[in-house]
Amino acid sequence: MPDSLPSLEPNGTQRVLIVSPDTFGRKMGGPAIRAWEMAKRLAAVAQVRLVSIKDSSLTHEEFDVLMVGDEELRQQVDWADVVIAQGEVFALHPWLVESEVVIIADVYDPLHLEVLESAKDEGPEGRSFLVRYCVDMLTTQLRRADFMICASEKQRDFWLGHLGSLGRISPETYDADRSLRNLIDVVPFGVSADVPEQTRHAIRGAVEGIGPDDKVILWGGGVYNWFDPLTLIRAVHELSERRPEVKLYFLGMTYPNPAVHESHMAAEALQLADELGLTDTQVFFNMGWTDYDDRINYLLDADLGVSTHFPHVETAFSFRTRILDYLWAGLPIVATDGDGFAPLIRDHRLGAVVPAEDVDALVAALEQTLFADDTEELRENVRAFGRSLTWDRALAPLIDFCLAPRHSADYPTSGDDSLDAHRARHIEVLEAKILQLSDQVGATRDRLVVARDELDRVHSSASWRLSAPLRLAGRLGRQLRRIRPVRGQR
């Protein structure tokens, strides 16, 4: 980064720094999309800089987009009047909580609930570590933040409980605003206000096996452990036996941030589709990730959007952002009950809601919605509802706060426990992780020694030397059997 920061044409007097732990690029996940859309709207009323602490390849004419390390982030924070930060930013840069800048914590994602499912892939010790790490990370920012934003009223109630346990619901914060809206308010994801326009076909006629007259069901995002693609694949299998024109398309299987690994649920979905003989005939997978600006071409090639999940506690407090894209594109929605969107789908006639893990109910809902006589009327109803949830409306409380930023009523006592306590807790969980990894390394080293001794005994035997030609022939045969046609672009 250059010594002198680039100058901006001022759009307002306030200087707002948005910091994300995600990657900004043509392909973006939820945290990056949220930060990007915030920057676009805030740039109309303030001087904005958008920062990634991971990676960035984007530019924008209205604000600077930067990738920074710790020292550069300190410079950016010194420049700012307001800092909006997500997730791991506070854990990776703990000095931020001692800064005198006004801090907004974006807690739209209850990470400690999410990792209860996602971290199952890490083993018992790794899972326990990640849960403790996320609780510590969230507690640190909730203790210090001057203002917090979340994605729904139900989430707000959840965070109010956490804030109460931390002493943040105090006489000072209560007397400043008895509703506590000036401490934490709802700022959900929004729907694009742009009229959706298709510039190319991304599914129909572009994916081998999906024709122009097929009925396309779209899974509009990643496949994570808290989702239930398996019930959906089984339902499509059953429905396609009498409705062969029904096709299911998964929009993205590989998250654009390389730090996020493939989930076991994604692998199970691929396996189940193969076992049922559906892959590339009724069920199709985009093994990469769709460009953010190109996603509308996929959405407008679909007839229906789906979101199916398990009855987890994560579900209860989730905010399924893919559903907002369905609303933008006018896609009727079939979704599992239990999350914040289910009542909206029912009450505003946006599609159908089904019980979790109920194949028969899902088959009936898919068929009824796909083949309804009033499909176009339903699509227009979805579009109309979507127009009430634009980003400009969603971000209104955040924009209002940034126009007149202020410390919380209990500042600076809100941060008294912040840095030292955070460091102590952070060291504690890291020490636990080091001990866990040390035990794993020791056990692996012992197994390696035993395996090498056994391998040495095998290699020194006469039978091993005599059977070498047979082993070579076997390897060649297995390689030939594994050769399959290369999958096309999906």
C-alpha positions in Angstrom: 0.0 0.0 0.0 1.4 3.5 -0.8 2.5 5.8 2.0 -0.2 8.4 1.2 -3.7 7.1 1.0 -5.6 7.9 -2.2 -7.9 10.9 -2.0 -11.6 10.6 -2.6 -14.2 13.1 -3.9 -16.2 13.7 -0.7 -19.8 12.5 -0.9 -20.3 13.6 2.7 -18.5 14.6 5.9 -18.4 11.2 7.5 -15.6 8.7 6.7 -16.8 5.1 6.8 -14.5 2.1 6.7 -16.1 -1.3 6.0 -13.9 -4.2 6.9 -14.7 -7.8 5.8 -12.9 -11.1 6.5 -14.1 -12.4 3.1 -12.7 -12.1 -0.5 -13.9 -9.4 -3.0 -13.9 -10.6 -6.5 -16.2 -11.6 -9.4 -17.2 -14.6 -7.3 -18.3 -13.6 -3.8 -19.9 -15.3 -0.8 -22.4 -13.8 1.6 -20.2 -11.7 3.8 -18.4 -10.1 0.8 -21.7 -9.4 -1.0 -23.2 -7.7 2.1 -20.1 -5.5 2.6 -20.0 -4.6 -1.1 -23.7 -3.6 -1.2 -23.2 -1.5 2.0 -20.3 0.3 0.4 -22.3 1.1 -2.7 -25.2 2.7 -0.8 -23.1 4.5 1.8 -20.9 6.0 -0.9 -23.8 8.2 -1.9 -23.8 9.9 1.5 -20.3 9.5 3.0 -16.6 8.9 2.1 -16.3 5.1 2.0 -13.4 2.7 1.9 -14.0 -1.0 1.6 -11.3 -3.3 3.0 -10.7 -7.0 2.8 -8.2 -8.6 5.2 -8.1 -11.7 2.9 -8.0 -10.8 -0.8 -9.5 -8.4 -3.3 -9.5 -8.0 -7.1 -12.4 -5.5 -7.5 -12.5 -1.8 -8.0 -15.4 0.7 -7.9 -15.6 4.3 -9.1 -17.4 5.5 -6.0 -15.1 4.1 -3.3 -11.7 2.5 -2.8 -11.4 -1.2 -2.5 -8.3 -2.4 -0.7 -6.6 -5.5 0.7 -4.7 -4.8 3.8 -2.5 -6.4 6.5 -2.5 -5.5 10.2 -0.4 -2.3 9.9 -2.3 -1.0 6.9 -5.6 -1.7 8.7 -4.4 0.5 11.6 -3.8 3.4 9.1 -7.3 2.9 7.7 -8.9 2.9 11.1 -7.0 6.1 11.9 -8.6 7.7 8.8 -12.1 6.6 9.7 -14.9 8.1 11.8 -16.9 4.9 11.7 -15.7 1.3 11.3 -18.2 -1.4 10.2 -16.7 -4.9 10.7 -17.8 -8.5 10.4 -16.9 -11.8 12.0 -13.2 -12.6 12.4 -12.0 -9.1 12.0 -12.1 -8.4 15.7 -10.4 -11.7 16.6 -7.6 -11.3 14.1 -7.0 -7.6 15.0 -7.8 -7.4 18.7 -6.4 -3.9 19.0 -9.5 -2.6 17.2 -11.6 -2.9 20.3 -9.3 -0.3 22.1 -9.6 2.2 19.2 -11.5 5.4 19.9 -13.3 5.1 16.6 -17.0 4.5 16.5 -17.5 0.8 15.9 -20.4 -1.0 14.2 -20.5 -4.8 14.6 -22.3 -6.6 11.9 -23.6 -9.8 13.6 -26.0 -10.9 10.9 -24.5 -14.4 11.1 -24.6 -16.2 14.5 -21.4 -18.1 13.8 -21.4 -20.1 17.0 -24.6 -21.7 16.0 -23.5 -22.3 12.4 -20.3 -24.1 13.4 -22.2 -26.6 15.5 -23.0 -28.1 12.1 -20.2 -27.0 9.8 -17.4 -28.0 12.2 -18.6 -31.6 12.5 -16.1 -32.2 9.7 -13.3 -31.1 12.0 -13.6 -33.9 14.6 -14.7 -33.5 18.2 -11.7 -31.5 19.5 -11.6 -29.2 16.4 -15.4 -28.7 16.7 -15.2 -27.7 20.4 -12.3 -25.4 19.7 -14.2 -23.6 16.9 -17.3 -23.2 19.0 -15.3 -21.6 21.8 -13.4 -19.5 19.3 -16.7 -18.1 17.8 -18.2 -17.4 21.1 -15.1 -15.5 22.2 -15.0 -13.6 18.9 -18.7 -12.6 19.1 -18.5 -11.7 22.8 -15.5 -9.4 22.2 -17.3 -7.4 19.6 -20.6 -7.3 21.5 -18.8 -5.9 24.5 -17.2 -3.1 22.6 -19.5 -2.1 19.7 -21.2 1.2 19.8 -23.9 -0.1 17.4 -24.8 -3.5 16.2 -26.8 -4.7 13.2 -28.4 -8.1 12.6 -30.6 -9.7 9.9 -34.0 -10.2 11.5 -36.2 -9.3 14.6 -35.7 -12.9 15.8 -32.0 -12.5 15.6 -32.3 -9.2 17.5 -34.0 -10.9 20.3 -31.3 -13.5 20.4 -28.5 -10.9 20.5 -30.4 -8.9 23.2 -30.1 -11.9 25.4 -26.4 -12.1 24.8 -26.0 -8.3 25.4 -28.0 -8.6 28.6 -25.7 -11.3 29.9 -22.7 -9.0 29.2 -24.2 -6.1 31.1 -24.8 -4.0 28.0 -28.5 -3.5 28.7 -27.7 -1.0 31.5 -29.3 2.1 32.9 -27.1 4.1 30.5 -28.2 2.3 27.3 -31.8 1.9 28.4 -32.2 5.6 29.3 -30.7 6.6 26.0 -33.3 4.6 24.1 -35.8 2.4 25.9 -36.3 0.4 22.7 -32.5 -0.2 22.5 -32.7 0.4 18.8 -29.8 2.8 19.1 -27.8 -0.1 20.4 -28.9 -2.9 18.0 -31.2 -2.7 15.0 -32.3 -4.9 12.1 -30.4 -4.5 8.8 -31.1 -7.5 6.7 -29.8 -8.4 3.3 -31.6 -6.6 0.5 -33.0 -7.2 -2.9 -31.5 -5.4 -5.9 -33.5 -2.5 -7.1 -32.3 -3.1 -10.7 -34.8 -4.6 -13.1 -33.6 -8.1 -13.7 -32.4 -8.5 -17.3 -31.1 -11.7 -19.0 -28.1 -11.2 -21.2 -27.6 -14.9 -22.0 -28.9 -18.4 -21.2 -26.8 -19.9 -18.5 -28.9 -23.1 -18.0 -31.4 -23.7 -20.7 -29.6 -24.8 -23.8 -26.3 -24.0 -22.1 -26.2 -27.1 -19.9 -26.3 -30.4 -21.7 -29.4 -32.3 -20.6 -31.6 -29.3 -19.9 -33.8 -28.2 -22.8 -35.7 -25.0 -23.4 -39.0 -26.5 -22.3 -37.8 -28.2 -19.1 -39.0 -27.2 -15.7 -35.9 -26.0 -13.9 -35.6 -26.0 -10.1 -32.7 -23.8 -8.8 -30.7 -24.3 -5.7 -29.4 -20.8 -5.6 -26.2 -21.0 -3.4 -23.7 -23.2 -1.7 -24.3 -26.6 -0.1 -23.4 -26.5 3.6 -23.9 -28.9 6.4 -27.0 -27.3 7.8 -28.8 -27.6 4.5 -30.7 -30.7 3.3 -30.1 -31.3 -0.4 -30.7 -35.0 0.1 -34.4 -34.8 0.7 -34.7 -32.5 -2.3 -32.7 -34.9 -4.6 -34.9 -37.8 -3.5 -38.0 -35.7 -4.2 -36.8 -34.8 -7.7 -36.0 -38.5 -8.3 -39.6 -39.4 -7.4 -41.2 -36.5 -9.3 -39.1 -37.1 -12.4 -40.5 -40.6 -12.9 -43.8 -39.1 -14.0 -42.5 -35.6 -14.9 -39.2 -36.2 -16.7 -39.0 -32.5 -17.7 -38.2 -31.6 -14.1 -34.5 -30.7 -13.7 -32.6 -29.6 -10.5 -29.6 -27.3 -10.9 -27.2 -26.5 -8.0 -25.7 -23.1 -8.6 -22.4 -23.5 -6.7 -20.5 -26.2 -5.0 -17.1 -24.6 -4.3 -17.1 -21.5 -2.1 -15.0 -18.7 -3.6 -12.9 -18.2 -0.4 -10.3 -21.0 -0.5 -10.3 -21.0 3.3 -13.8 -22.5 3.3 -13.5 -26.2 2.6 -16.1 -28.4 0.9 -18.7 -29.7 3.3 -19.6 -33.3 3.9 -23.2 -32.5 2.8 -21.9 -31.3 -0.6 -20.1 -34.6 -1.0 -23.2 -36.6 0.1 -25.4 -34.7 -2.4 -23.0 -35.6 -5.3 -22.9 -39.2 -4.1 -26.7 -39.6 -3.8 -27.3 -38.1 -7.2 -24.8 -40.6 -8.6 -26.4 -43.6 -6.7 -29.9 -42.7 -8.0 -28.6 -42.3 -11.6 -29.7 -38.6 -11.7 -26.4 -36.9 -12.3 -26.4 -35.0 -15.6 -29.9 -36.3 -16.4 -32.2 -34.9 -13.7 -29.7 -33.3 -11.3 -26.9 -31.0 -12.4 -24.1 -29.4 -10.4 -22.1 -26.3 -11.1 -18.8 -27.5 -9.5 -17.5 -24.0 -9.3 -19.1 -20.7 -8.2 -21.2 -18.3 -10.2 -20.0 -14.7 -10.8 -22.0 -12.3 -8.7 -23.0 -10.1 -11.7 -23.8 -13.2 -13.8 -26.2 -14.9 -11.4 -29.3 -13.2 -12.8 -28.8 -15.2 -16.0 -29.1 -18.4 -14.0 -32.0 -17.1 -12.0 -34.0 -16.1 -15.0 -33.5 -19.5 -16.6 -35.2 -21.2 -13.7 -38.9 -21.8 -12.9 -38.6 -22.3 -9.1 -36.2 -21.6 -6.3 -35.7 -24.0 -3.4 -34.2 -23.9 0.1 -34.3 -27.0 2.2 -32.7 -27.5 5.6 -32.8 -29.5 8.7 -34.6 -28.5 12.0 -31.5 -27.2 13.7 -31.1 -24.3 16.1 -29.1 -22.6 13.2 -32.2 -22.8 11.1 -34.3 -20.9 13.7 -32.0 -17.9 13.7 -30.8 -18.0 10.0 -31.5 -15.6 7.2 -31.4 -17.4 3.9 -30.0 -14.8 1.6 -30.5 -16.9 -1.6 -34.2 -16.4 -1.1 -33.8 -12.7 -1.7 -32.3 -13.5 -5.2 -35.4 -15.6 -5.9 -37.6 -12.6 -5.0 -35.6 -10.4 -7.3 -36.0 -12.7 -10.2 -39.6 -13.4 -9.5 -39.1 -17.1 -8.8 -41.8 -18.9 -6.8 -40.2 -20.5 -3.7 -40.5 -23.9 -2.1 -38.8 -24.0 1.3 -38.6 -26.0 4.5 -40.4 -24.7 7.5 -38.7 -23.4 10.6 -36.6 -20.3 9.5 -37.5 -16.6 9.3 -38.6 -16.7 5.7 -41.2 -19.5 6.1 -44.0 -17.2 7.5 -43.3 -14.7 4.7 -43.7 -17.3 2.0 -47.0 -18.4 3.6 -48.4 -15.0 4.4 -47.5 -13.3 1.2 -48.2 -16.2 -1.2 -44.7 -16.6 -2.5 -44.8 -20.4 -3.0 -45.0 -23.3 -0.6 -43.6 -24.3 2.8 -43.1 -28.0 3.7 -42.0 -29.9 6.9 -38.3 -30.8 7.2 -37.2 -34.1 5.7 -40.6 -34.9 4.2 -40.1 -36.3 0.7 -43.8 -36.7 -0.1 -44.7 -33.2 1.0 -41.8 -31.8 -1.0 -42.8 -33.8 -4.1 -46.3 -32.4 -3.9 -45.2 -28.8 -3.3 -42.7 -28.9 -6.2 -45.3 -30.4 -8.6 -48.1 -28.1 -7.6 -45.9 -25.0 -7.8 -44.2 -25.9 -11.1 -47.3 -26.9 -12.9 -49.8 -24.4 -11.5 -52.2 -22.7 -13.9 -51.5 -19.3 -12.3 -47.7 -19.5 -12.5 -47.3 -16.0 -14.1 -49.6 -14.4 -11.5 -47.5 -16.1 -8.7 -44.2 -14.8 -10.2 -45.5 -11.3 -10.4 -46.6 -11.6 -6.7 -43.1 -12.6 -5.8 -41.5 -9.8 -7.7 -43.9 -7.2 -6.1 -43.0 -8.5 -2.6 -39.3 -8.4 -3.5 -39.5 -4.7 -4.5 -40.5 -4.0 -0.8 -37.2 -5.4 0.4 -34.6 -3.4 -1.6 -31.1 -2.8 -0.3 -31.9 0.9 0.2 -34.7 0.1 2.6 -32.8 -2.7 4.3 -29.8 -0.5 5.0 -31.8 2.6 6.2 -30.9 2.2 10.0 -27.2 1.7 9.1 -27.2 4.8 6.8 -28.9 6.9 9.4 -26.4 5.9 12.1 -23.4 6.6 9.8 -24.7 10.1 9.0 -24.6 10.9 12.7 -22.2 8.4 14.3 -22.0 8.3 18.1 -20.4 6.2 20.8 -22.8 4.0 22.8 -24.3 5.5 26.0 -22.2 3.2 28.1 -18.9 4.0 26.3 -16.0 3.7 27.4 -17.0 1.3 30.1 -18.4 -1.0 27.4 -14.8 -1.7 26.4 -13.2 -1.9 29.8 -12.9 -5.7 29.7 -12.1 -5.8 26.0 -8.5 -6.1 25.1 -6.8 -7.8 28.1 -9.8 -10.2 28.6 -9.9 -10.9 24.9 -6.2 -11.7 24.7 -6.5 -14.0 27.8 -9.4 -15.9 26.3 -7.8 -16.1 22.9 -4.6 -17.5 24.3 -6.6 -20.0 26.3 -8.4 -21.4 23.2 -5.2 -21.4 21.1 -3.3 -23.3 23.8 -6.1 -25.9 23.8 -5.8 -26.2 20.1 -2.0 -26.5 20.3 -2.3 -29.3 22.8 -4.9 -31.1 20.6 -2.7 -30.8 17.6 0.3 -32.0 19.6 -1.5 -35.1 20.6 -2.6 -35.8 17.0 0.9 -35.3 15.7 2.3 -37.7 18.4 -0.3 -40.4 17.6 0.3 -40.0 13.8 4.1 -40.3 14.3 3.6 -43.5 16.3 1.3 -44.9 13.5 3.9 -43.9 10.9 6.7 -45.7 12.7 4.6 -48.9 12.9 3.5 -48.6 9.2 7.1 -48.1 8.1 8.3 -51.2 10.0 5.6 -53.2 8.5 6.3 -51.9 5.0 10.0 -52.8 5.4 9.1 -56.3 6.3 6.8 -56.7 3.3 9.3 -55.2 0.9 12.0 -57.6 2.1 9.9 -60.7 1.6 10.4 -63.0 -1.4 6.7 -63.0 -2.2 6.7 -59.2 -2.7 9.5 -59.3 -5.3 7.9 -62.2 -7.2 4.4 -60.5 -7.4 5.7 -57.2 -8.8 4.5 -57.8 -12.4 1.0 -58.7 -11.1 0.8 -55.5 -9.1 1.8 -53.4 -12.0 -0.9 -55.0 -14.2 -3.5 -54.4 -11.5 -2.7 -50.7 -11.2 -3.0 -50.3 -15.0 -6.3 -52.0 -15.0 -7.7 -49.8 -12.2 -6.6 -46.7 -14.0 -8.4 -47.7 -17.2 -11.6 -48.5 -15.3 -11.5 -45.0 -13.6 -11.3 -43.2 -16.9 -14.7 -41.4 -17.5 -15.9 -38.8 -20.0 -15.0 -35.3 -18.7 -18.1 -33.4 -17.4 -19.1 -30.4 -19.5 -19.5 -26.9 -18.1 -22.5 -26.8 -15.8 
